[in-house]
Amino acid sequence: MPVTSELPGRICGFCKAGPFPSTPGLKRHIKQVPACRHAAQNETQEYLDNIWTQLEELDDDSEVPPIATSTDEGPIDDGDEAVRNDEYIQPFHAQYDAGACWVPPDGQLPKFHEIRQRQGENLYAPFQGKDDWDLGKWLVKTVGQKQTEVFLKLPVIDALPTQGCQWTCEIIDVQGDKRNEDGTLVSPEKLELWKRDPVEGVKELLGNEMLRESLVYAPERVYADSAGTQRKYSQMWMADWWWDMQTKLPVGSTIAPVILSSDKTHLSQFGGDKSAWPVYMTLGNIDKVKRRQPNAHATILLAYLPVPKLDTFSDKTRSKRGHDLFHFCMRRVLQSLVKAGNEGVSIVCADGFMRHVFPILAAYVADYPEQCLVACCKESRCPRCRVEHDRRGDMLESMPRIQHQAEVILWHKQTGRRVPRFNEDGMRPVFQPFWKHLPHTDIFNCFTPDILHQLHKGVFKDHLVEWCTSMAGVEEIDARFQSIPDFPGLKHFSKGISFVSQWTGREHKEMQRVFVGLLVTAVQPAVLRASVAVVNFIYYAQLHVHTSATIEALHTALVTFHENKDVFIQAGIRDDFNFPKLHSMVHYYDAIKTHGSLDGYNSESPERLHIDFAKDAYRASNKRDFVAQMTIWLSRQEAIARFSDYLDWHNRFHMPTSTAVDSEDYDAPSLDLSDMSSGSVSASTHLVAKHPGYPHLHVDTIALDFRASQFLPALQAFIRCKCRPSQKPIVPNEFDRFNAYKILAIRLPNSPASGRYDEIARVRATRLVPGKTGHSDSSAVFDTVLVKVDGVLNSATSGTPLEGLQVAQVRLIFDLPEHLRQPQIPHRLAYIEWFTQFRGPHPDSRLYSVKHASRNRCPAVEVIPVERIARSCHLIPHFNTHCPRSWTSQDVLEVAETFYYNPYISLSEFCRYHSIGRLSDVSE
């Protein structure tokens, strides 16, 4: 890979950064750095005005035909690419001027700038001051709605300048086909459809100044190499859908990829039939990490669909009318997108510039039944392709469903024609689907994979685990889960998995972390290979950054499963594999290429939003006519949150630091290491507590409580090894005292592919703690780690990520006493017991194995600097044919002989094990 400095250089004229390899690279730098961007805006005023004039001409009825261009992938020309963090960027074709912007006319400003101009001297208006604002904010967030109204005289809240999109209610009369005893039709059911204008929602999201640094307005292609052989797929703007769609729109257009999600949810906790059907909207322009943060307000609630009883319909027609009602309501909700998607709409964006935006439905996040509802197909069929209902268990690439073909089929069916394709494709007679008139939309290509329900809960828990348990036996699988060694953050199934009464996505993921190693020797080789393939597929599907290689690896894992799946039929576990969740795995490959990595479309996000937008809102109501009250409560919550954002924005950009106002910051995942210290040159990587958890330990105590019988001779050998032969160093004796620590924290290299940044690995070395009266003891914990062993050759791991590493168990983390310290001797040390070098890998599980190492019939021990510890690792015991029932998670590391290194313990470890992505240096 060429080094950036060796490429032709271009220097930024504003901050002198560079050199950049190409003009597009320099332009991208100017666009992303605020100071450079503002300087460039001042210098290019005339250019922007010209762009505005050109785009005004586009507002006429005349259409600008797209410019023909080749989109074939190939080597990147230096003139068309920029380098960013070892990524090679291919901007979209310049002749399209994607994302073109201009200075807004008539003094139009982004929302926060407009509020700042109106507020005057009172920053907190309409409140009297900061105290009133703090009280009002607290009341709205914590006190019931009625009490808040009485106390605050709610016009104060409703007068906040940060009101969001307005709610409207549409009454729908649903006339059924049931009749009364006198022959008249039963009175129609009156339903309420609460909705917001999606175009106004797009304006709110694109104009949100708090999202300014997270917004992108043009597609690009990203490569991991200069030859363009390894394409990267992460954000939506890096994938194919946006790139292809941009060529279909007029020059200068900006696409706003609309991402919808809907999911019916229960509101009443312990009884009753109260339900809500929220519809959420976000945009593909927003960084997916920001979209997943609830407090970032990057997703808006677009509508509450009615949840009807439809008891005025007969059993024969009730289901069909329910489908018609859903599509009617969605058509009403998305009505404004038709014109905006055809003609575009001018929007002032968060960076202060105006763009001609085309909001286009790009993705629809829903579970399988709702996907079928949207696609107007039966639940026995695939909503994405035309696979036959009895061939879903095969590895087939069926013809995709195409929207305009579906529209023609439905129209012919509506007119009474005989349409064989209607039944062949398993369609439902919904003759006015909501997506019929949405421009530039192919609804079947919008469906994104649902990792939670399709993989974690579906293929893995409901099928693979059940199959393997049937073959190995419930008691055997339970015993193996009970015997899995402890690991920081790993859920221990103390009673096995057969006694778990309530399953959630967390339990499914925890099982996957140990499932492969647990199955070795429990099932037939073909079953093990099939299980490894499924778990590998699930881990690959969860990657945050894909490359061409990882997508192929995902596809290979699926092929491997299909090559070995017949073993379940031969064992009588299955008759066939004709179920929709297995078939859905076929579409993951294409979905990643068209829409980016799947973490941006996980159905877990809508389920998390249900708490804020449905359940909390319902609890704030009086449970009668609750939807209307929920919309009022949510509007006020949003106004309060947005006003807090405004104060935060004002605090950051428009007030001196000494006079900054208090405001709420976004919640961000972080680890407080303020009470940690290193005391060594590896201050940023290896940390312990400021005060030792075990001060002034006797040598006898160390030997007994930490099972470190060879501690003293090992430490003496370490000190002598660090000194020259001519020296006579002071060595420790049985009268010395040692400060020891419970936990060693290690900062790991960033793993972009797994989405883990600033990750901390915890290594524990804790002794047994007697329990108080009536409570059990807290067992001793001695974690296993990977230790750097330079100069040690191992043919089994040569050329792999495990090369130069060896497993050890940490017994003690301690400091060298002051009187023993010398400049050449590291003083923060660890006493470890070695395992043997890696052997393997296992032919079916592909796991490497290790055993306890010995020296002179005793455990092989050593004292090492903590800096040699690369990271923690997890071992799974080799159970032989049956798991000894005497094994427990507390003592299995002591009694078992052979262990398997477990790369599935975390997604980041899986990436390291498979050399996925570049692990960057530890962030400062």
N, C-alpha and C positions, 0 to 999 in steps of 0.2 A: 504494500500500500504506500503510495507516495506521501512524503512528509509535506505538511502544509507550507513550510517555509521554502521548499524547493520549487513550488509552483510560481508562475508569473505573479508578481505582487502588485496590489493596488491598495493604497493607504486611504483611510477615512480622513477627509479634510476637516472634520469637526473635532474628533477626539484623538486623531493620529493612530488609531488602532489598525492592525493589519500585520503583514500584507494579506490581502484576499486574492484568491486565485482567478477571479473573474469579476466582471462588472455586476452580474446578478448577485454574486456573493456580497459585494460591497453594498448594493442596494438593500439586500436583506438585513445586513448589519444596521444600516441607518434606520430601517423600519422598526427594528426590534429594540434599539437603545433609545429610551425616551429623550435624552438630551440631544442626541444626533437627529432624531426624528423632528423635534421642535425646531432645530436650527434649519433643517432642510425645508420644513414647511414655510418658513419665512423667506427663504431664498427662491422657492419655486411657486410663489403666489400666482404668477402669470400663467405658468404651465397648468396649475390646477384650475384656473379660470377657463382655460381652453378646453380642458377635459369636461368641465361643467357644461360648456356650450355644446360640445359634441353629444353629451348624454341628453341634453334637452331636446336635441334633434331626434334622438331615439325615442322620446316620449310620443312622437307622432305615430300615426297608424302604419307608416312604412316600416317594414322589417328589414333588418340587416342580415343577409344570409351568413351562416357560419363559414369560416374560412377552412378549406379542406387542408388536412394535415395528417401525417402519419403518426399513429400512437404505438407503433411497434416498439417493444423494449429492445435495447441494445446498448453498446458502449456509450458512455457519456462523453460528449465533447466538452473540452475544458471551457469553451465559450458559453456553454449552457448550464453550467453547474457551479455550485458553491459548496464549501466544506464547512460543516458545523459539527463540532464534537466528534470528529472522525466519521461523520455521516456525509455522504455526497448527495447534494440536493439538485434535483432537476426541476426548475420552476416551470409553470405552465407556459404554453406558447405565448410569446410576447405579443403577437398580432391580435390576440383576443383581449388583451388588457384586462384580465380577470381581476375583479376587486377594485376597479378604478374608483377614485374618490375625488371630491371637489369641496371647496369651502362652501358651507351652507349659506344660502341667500337670506336676506331680511333679518340678519342677526339671530338666526336659529342656533340654539345651543343645546348641548347634552343636558339631561335632566338636572344633575347636581349643579352645574354652572347656572342654570336658569333659577334654581331655588336660591342659590347664593346671592344672585342679583336682587331677588325679591325680599329676602329675609331682613335686609337692613342691619341695624345694630344688634337686634335681638336674635342671636344665633338659634335660640330654642323656640321661637315663635311657631305656633300659637300659644305655647306655654309661657308663663311669666319669666321663667328662668330655669337654671339647671336643676334646682331642687324640685320644682313642679314636674319637670320632665322625668326625673328619676322616679318620682312617686307614680306618675301616670304609667310609665313603662312597667314598673313592678306590678301595679294593679292589673293591667291588661294581661300580663303573663301568668299571674298566680292566683287571681281572685276570679270567682264566677262572673259571667257576663252581666247578670242582672245587678249584682252588688256594685260592679264597676260602673255601670250606667248611672246608678243612684249617686255614687260618690263623685264621679268625675264630670257629670253632665256631658255625656259622650260627644256632643258637637266639637269639643276640644280635640278629641282623637280624630274625628272625621274631618277636621279642618287641617290635618297635617298635609304639607305639600307633597308628600311622597305616596299619595294614593296610587294603587296599581290599577290594572284593568278592571273595568266595571262589570258587575254581574247583571245579567238579565234572566228573567224567568219566562219560559214559554209554556203555556198550558196546552196539553195534548189530550184530545178526546179520543179514546180508543173504543170503537164500537165493536162488540163481539157478535157471535152468531147464535148465542143462546137465547131462548125465548121464555117468556113468562107463561103462566097457565092460560092466559087469554090470547096467546099467540103473538103478542107484541115482543119486540126485542128488549132484552134486559138493558137497563140504563148504562150508557157508556162509562168506562173507567177513566177518571180524570187523573192525568199524570203531570208532573212538573219536570221540565228540563231546564236545569240551571247551567248557563254557559257564559263564556267570555269570547271576545273576538280574537281568534288566533293571530291575525295580522297585528293587532295591538300588542299581543304577547310577544311577537317577533320583534317589534319595535322596542319593547321594554327590555328584552334580553340583549339585543345588539347595542342598546343605548346605555346599558348598565356600566357606569364608570368603574365599579369594583371588579368587573370582569375584563377590563381593558387589556391587561397583559395576557389574558387567556383566550383572546379572540383571534381567529384567522379568517381571511376573506377570499383566499384563492387556493386552488389545489396545488399539489406538488408531488413529485415522486422522490423517494428517499432510498438511497442505496448504501450498503455497507462497504462497497468497494468501488474504485474508480472505473472498473470495467463494466459496471452495471449488471453483474451476474447475480448479486444477492440483494434483491429488493426487500425493503423494510415495510411492514404494515403495522401501524399503531393507531394513530388518530384517523378520523374519517377523511380528512383532507389528504392523507397519504394513500388512500385506497382508490380503486378504479371507478366507483360510482360517480364521485364528484368530478374526476378528470374527464370521464366520458360525457357527463351531463353538461359540462362547461362548453363543449363544442356545439351544443344544440341551441345555445342562447345567443342573443345579440352581443356584439362587441361591447366591452365595458361593464358587463353584467357581474353582479355579485350573487352567489347562490347562498341561500339560508336553508341548509338541509334540515327539515323538520323531523324530529324524532318523537313519535307518539308512544304512549304506553297506557294500557288500561287493564284493570283487574278488579273484579267484584270482591268485596270484603265484608265480613260481618262486623257490626258495630256493637251489639249487645254482647257482653262477656259471658254471662251465666244463664242466659235464657232469652227467649224472644226471637223475633224474626227480622229485626232491624238490620238493614244492609245498605251499603252505599256502593256506587259504581264510578269511581273517579277516573278521569282521563287526564293524563299529565302530558306536558309538552316541554321539550328542550330543543337545542339546536346543535348540529354537528360542528358549527363554527367554534364552539366552546371546548376547551381542553377537557378531555374525558375525566381527568383527575378532579377538576373543579366541578364537573357535572355531578360527580358522586358525593360531593360534600353538601349535606343538607343545609348547613348554615351559609353556603355561598349564594343561595337563592338563584341558582342557575337552572332550576326547573320550576315551572309554574303549573298550578292546577287550572286546567282548561275548562272542565265541565264536570258536573255530576249527572250521569245518565240515570233515568228513572229505573227503579227495580220493581217492575209490575208483577201483580199476581196473575193477571190475565184470566181471572175466573169467570169472565163473561164469554169466554170462548169454550167450545167443546174440546174434548181431549184430542180429537182428530186434527183440529186446526190450531191449537194453542202453540205448538212448537214453531210452526211456520210463521205465525203472526208475531211471535217473539223475535224471530230473526228479522222480519220486516221492520219491526219497531226499532231495533238496535240500529239498523242501517239508516232509517229515517232520522233518528236523533243525531247520529254522527254526521249525516249530510247537512243537518241544520247547524251543527257546531262548526263544521269546516267550510261553510258556504263562502266565506270571504277569501279563502285560499284560492278559489277558482280564478277570480279576476286578478288577484295579486300574482298568482303563478303564471298567468298568461301575459300580463302587461308589465309586471314589476311595480315596485313602490319605492319612493325615495325615502330613505331613513337616515337620520343623524345618528352615527355610530359612536361608540364609547370613546374613540380617539378624537372626536370633534369634527370628523369629516362626514360628508353625506355620500351615500352610495345608492345605486339603483339596484334594489334587492329583489330577487325572485324566490319567495318561500315555496319550497317544493317538498312534498312528503317523501322522505328518504328511507325511514326505518320505522317499524312498528314492533314494539316489545310487548309480548303477551305470552301466556302459557298456551299449551297445545289446544285445548278446547276453544279458547278465544281466537286463536289463529284460524281455526276452522270456521268459526263464526264470521270473521272478517272476510275470509276467502270464499265464503258461500259454498263450502264443500262439506261433505259428511265427515264425521270424526273417524271413520274407517279408512280415510284417504289422507294423502299428504297435501298440506296446503301450499307447498312449493312446487311440486312436480306431479307428473301424470302417472306415477308408478301404479301398477295394478294392485288391488287391495290384498291379493294373496302372494305378492312378490316382494313385500316390504322387508323381508328378512334376508334378501339376497344383496350382494354387492353389485348393484346396478346403477348405471347413470341414465336415468329416465329423462324423457323430454320435459323441459320446464313448462310450467303453466305460463301463459302469456296473456296479459290483461285484455288486449283488444280482441283476442280470440274468445276469451271468456265472455266479453260483452256481446259479441255476435251470437254465441251459443245461447245466452240468456234471452236475447231479443227474439231469436227464432223460436225458442221454447215458449215465450210469452205470446207469440202470434199463433200458437197452436200447431206449428210445424213438427214433423217427426225429426228429432235431433238425436242420432245415436251417440254422439260425443257427450251429450248431457249426462247420460247414465254411465258411459265409459269413464268419464272423469269424476264421477261421484259428486256432481254438483247439486246444490239445493236451489229451489225456485225462488230466489231473491232477485226480482227483476229490476230493482233500482238500488244497486249497491252504492254505498256512499262514495266510493272511489271512482265511480264511472266518469265523472267530469273533472276530476283533479288533473291538472296539466302535468305532463312529463313524468307521470307516476306509473310504475308497474307494481301493483300492490303485492304480487306474489314474490317479487324480489326484495320487498321491504321487510319480510319476516326475518328476524335475526334469531340465531340459536338461543335456547334457554338452558344455560348450563345448570342452574339450580334444579329444575324439574326434570329435564331430559337426562342429565348425566349423574349428578350427585344423588338425587332421590330415585330417578327412574332406572337407568341402565345399571348403575352400581348397586344401590341399596335394594331396590325391589326385585332385581333379577340376579346379578352376578353373585351377591352375597348369599342370596337364598339358594342358588344352584350349588355353590361351593359348600355351604353348610349342610345341604342335603347329602352331598357326597362324602364329606369328612365326618359328619356327625355333630349334633348340637353341642354335646358335652365337650368334645375335643376342641371345637372352635372357641367355646367359652373359656376353657382352661388356657388356651394359648393367649387370648386377649388378657386374661387375668395375670399372666406371667410376663407381659411386655415390660421391659425396664423403663424406669421413669426418665423423663426428659422435660426441660423447662417449657411450659405451655402445652404439653401433651396431655390430653384427657385420658385418664386411666379408667377402663371399664372393669371395676373391681368385682363385679358379678357376671362378667361376660356381656354379650350383646343380646342374649335371648330374654333377659329380664328388663330391658329398656322399655319403658311404657310410653314415652313420648319422644318421637324422633324429630329433630330439626336439621337444618342444613349443616349446623356445626358438628353434630354427631356423625353425619355422613362423611364430612371432610376428615374428621379425626380418625375414622376407621381406615380411610384411604392411606393415611400416613404410615400405617404399619401392616397393611393387608398383604402386600406381596411377600415380605419376609415371613409372615405368619403362615402362609400357605405352603412353604417349602416342606416337603415330605408328607403333607396332609392330603394332597390330591395327586391325581395322575399328572405326568409331565405335560400332556396336551392341555389339561385344565389350567395348569400353572401358566403355560404360554399364553393362553387366551386371556387369563386374568391380568397378566402383566401388560398385555396389549391394551386392555380396557383402561387400566390405571394410567398407563403412559398417555393414552389418548386424552384422558381427562386432564392430566397435568399440562400437556401441550395446549389444549384448548384454553387453559386459564392464563397463558402467557400474556403479558402486557405489551410486548413488542415481538412481532413475528418477523421472520425472514423467509426467503424462498425455501431455505433448508428446513426450518421448523415446520412449515406447512407440509412439506413433503414427508417429514418424519411423522406428523399427525396422520397423514394419509396411509403411510406404511403401517402404523399401529393398527388402523382399522382393517387393512388387508390381512395382517397377521391374525387378528381375531377371527375373521371369516374363514381363514385357512384351518383354524383349530376348533371352531365352534361345534362341529359335528360330534365331538366327544360327549357333549351334553345330551344329544339325541341318543347316542349309543348306550349311554348310562340310564336312559329312561327318565331323565330329568325334564326334558323338553320334547314336545312333538314337532315344533317348528319355531322359527324366530320371527314370526309375522306380527310384530307389534310396532307401533309408531315411533317410540322413543329410540329404538335401535336404528330404524331407518333414518331418523333425523340426523344421525351422525354423518351420513353421506354428504349432507349439505354444509358441513362446517368449513370444508376446504374453500368452497366458492364464497361463502359468507365473509370469511376473513379477507379474501382478495378484493371483494367489492366494497366492504364497509369498514375494514380495519379490525383490530384485535377485539375479542368478544367481551373483555371486561368493561367496555364502554356501553354494552347493551344488556347487562345482566339483569334478570328480573328481580334480583334481590333489592335493587334500588327502589323500584316502585313499592315493594313491600315495606321498605323502611319509610317511604314517604307516607304510607297509610297512617302511620302513627301521628304525624304532624297534621296531615290534611284531612283525615277522616276520624280516627279514633279520639284524638284530643279534642277536635272540634265538636264531636258528638257529646263527649262528656261535659263540655261547656254549655250545652243546650239544656232545655227543660224536657227533652225527649218527646215533645209534641211539635209537629211541623218543624222538625229538627233541621231539615236541609236549609231552609231559609235562614235559620239562626246560625248554622254552620258557615254560610257564606259571609254573613256579617262579621262573625268572630274571626274568620280567616282574613278578611279584608283589613281588619284592624291590626291583627298580628303582622300582616305584611307591611302595613304602613309604619308600624313601630320598628320593625326590623330594617326597613329601608331607610327610615330616619336615623337609626343608629349607624347604618352604613354611611349616610351622608355626613354625620358628625365625624366619623372615622376618616372619611375622605377629606373633609375640611381640615381635620387635625393634621393629616399627613402632608397636604400640599399647599395649604393656604394660611397656616399660622406658624409663628416662630415656636421653636421647641419649648421655650420657657413659659409660653402662655397656652400651650396645647390643652384642649378640653379632654375630659374623660370620654371614652367611647368603648364599645365592645369590639374586640378583634375576632376574626374568624377562628374557629377551632381547628387546630392542626395537630396531627399526631406527632408527638415528640417524646423524648425520654429525658428526664431531669437528671443530669449527671453532676449537679453542683456539689453533691456531697461525696463525690468520688475523686480520687487522686491517683497518680501513677508513680511518682517518685523516680522515674527513669526516663531514658531518652525516648521511649515509646509513649510519650504523654498523651498522644491523640488516639492510641489504639488499645492499650491494655490498662485498665483502671480497676482500682479497688476502693473500698470505703476509706474515708479520711481517718476513721478510728477503727482499729482491729476488732473484729467480733469475738476473738478469743485472745485476750492479752496475757502475756507472761506465762505461757504454757511450759510445763516441765517436760523433759524428754520422755519420762515414763508415761505421762498423760498422753503425749502424742502417739506413742507406741500402742497404747491400749485403746484410746477413744477413736483414733483415726486409722487403726490397723496398719501402722507404719513401723513395724518391728525393726526395720533396717534403716531407719531415718538417720541416726547418728553416723554410722559408717558411710552412708551414701553422701551425706553433706560433707564429711571430711574428705572423701574422694573428690568431690566437686571442687572444693577450695584448692586442694593440691594440684588439680588439673589446670586451674586457672593461673597458677604461679609458676615461675621459672624453676627448673630443677635445683638451681643454686639457692633459692629462697627457702626459708623455714617459716612458713606462715603459721599464724595462730589458728588452731583448729578448735572446733567446739567440743565440749565435753558434757557429761551428764548433769553438770550444775548450771549450765546456761539456760536462759529463758527465751522463749520465742513468741513474737506477736504473729498471730495467724488470722486469716480472713475467711469469711464464709463464701464470698462470691467474687469471681474475677469477671469483669465485663470487658468484652473485646469488640471494638468497632470493626465491622466487616466491610469489605469493598462493596461499593454500590452494585446492584444487580438490576439494570433497567428492564431486562426481559421479564423478571418476576415482579417488577414494580416496587422493589425494596430499596430504599435509600436510608442511609444512616442506621443501618440495622445493627443491633447489639446482640451478641451471643453471650449468654450467661453460663459460666462454669462454676458449679457448686461443689464445695467440700465441707460438709457439715456433719457433726457427730450426732449421735442419738440424744434426744431430749426427752427425759422422763415426763410422762403425762401427769397432769394434776389429778386429784381424786375424781374418779368416775370417767376419766378420759384416757385414751390409749396413748402410748409413746409415739413421738415423732421420730421416724426411722432416720438413720444416718444416710446421707446421700453423697456419693462420690461419682461425679460425672465423667464420661469418657470424652476424649478430645483427639484431634488430629495434630500431631507434632511434626515440625519440620526436621527432617533427617538428611542433611546434605551429605553427599558422597556415598550414600547407601544405594546400591543397585538392586532393582527388583524387576525382573522381566515381566511379571504379571501386570504391572501398572506402568511400564515404560511407554511414554507417549500419551498417557491419559492424565486427566486432572488430578489423579491421586498420586502421581509420580512425585517422589521426594517427601511423602507423608507417611506416617505410621500411627496406629492407634495406641493410646495409653489411657490409663485411668488415674485421675488426679486424686491423691489422698490428702494433700495439705498444700495450702497457699500461704506463704509466710514471708517475713522479712528477716534478713540476716541481722543479728544484733550489732549494735554500733561498734563494739570493740573488735569485731571480726571483719569489718568492712575494709576493703582496699580499692583503689581506683580501678584496677583491672577486673574486679569481681562484681558482677551484678548483685544487687542486694535484694531484689524482689524475685522470689524463687517459688518453684513448685516441686513437690515430691510426688513422683509418678511411678506407676507399675506398668511395664510394657506389655503389649500384645505382640504376637508375631507379625511378620510382614504379610501383606495382603496375598491371598491365594485366590485363584479362580480366573474369570468369573464362573458362577454356576451356569450350566448349559441352558437351563430353562428360565430361571429367574434373572440371570445376568448380574447377580449380586456377588461381591467379593467377600471372602470369609477370612476370619482371623481366629487365633487361639491365645490363651494366656501364655506369655513367654516365661521361661524359667532359666535360672542360672544356678548350677550346683544344687539342684532340687529345691530351690527357693524361688519365689517370684523375682523376675528381673526388674530391678528398681533403679531409679536414677533421680538426682536433683538437677533441674534445668532452670534457666531463666524463663520467666513467664512469656517473654517475647517469642520464644520458640513455639508456643501454642498457637496454631493457626486459627482454630475455631473448635467449637464443640461438635460432637458427632453422636449418632444414635446407633446402638447395636441391638440386633434381634437374635435371640438364642436359636441354635439349631436344635429342633425338638425331637429329632429322630422320628420314628413312626408314630409315637404317642407322647404327649406332653406329660412328664411326671407331675402328679397332682400335688406333690410337696413343694414344687417351685412356686415362688411368689415374686412379684415385681421388686421387692426389697432385696432379695438375696440371689436372684437369678444370675447376676453378673459374677457372683462368687462360686456358684455350684455348677453352672453349665460349662462345657468344655469348648465348644465352637460357637462362633457368632457370625452374623452377616452384617456388614456395613449397610445402613439403611439410607439410601439417597432420597427417599420419598418423605422424609421427616418435615421438609418445608419446600415450598416452590423454589426458593432461592437455592437451596442445596441441590434440588433436581437440576436446575440450570447449570450449576457448577459441575455436577457429575457428568452432564451431557455436553459441556462446553458450549452452552447456549448464550449468545450475546457476549459483549465485551464487558468485563467487570472492571469498572473504572477505579481509579485510585480513591482511597478513603477521602471523603469530603472534609474540608477544614471545618 
